[in-house]
Amino acid sequence: MKVTDIVEKLGLKVWSGHEGLGKEITGGYASDLLSDVMGHAGAGNAWITIQTHRNVMAIASLRDLSAVIISCGEKPGDDTMAQSNEEGIPVLGSDLSTFGLSGRLYTLIG
């Protein structure tokens, strides 16, 4: 499933990183602890978090993630969006809780 598919099916807002909307999503990972994501998220995963700072993009790039989804209606910082555009990794947003969003993403991609 492509990032554009989950944007449409989950009603996500695209904050930045539009170049990467065609990337394939191979799974998902939900965590707010950067070291946890760095150690366990897989390449191609969509990462669900409430973290909004620039370090999120460093981890997303390091782990070759397909997208970052910010839950709970949080908004990414300007520096995060700038880095997202540079890296071509979409930063998406949702008003859903991390729990709710994780369940819906799991239903879509298993």
SULKADA-V659960 format. One record per helix or strand of 2 or more residues. SS is the DSSP state (H for helix, E for strand). FROM is the first residue (numbers start at 1). TO is the last residue. If there is no record, write none. Layout:
SS/FROM/TO
SS/FROM/TO
//
This chain:
H/3/10
E/13/16
H/18/20
E/27/30
H/34/40
E/45/49
H/55/62
E/67/70
H/78/87
E/90/93
H/98/109
//
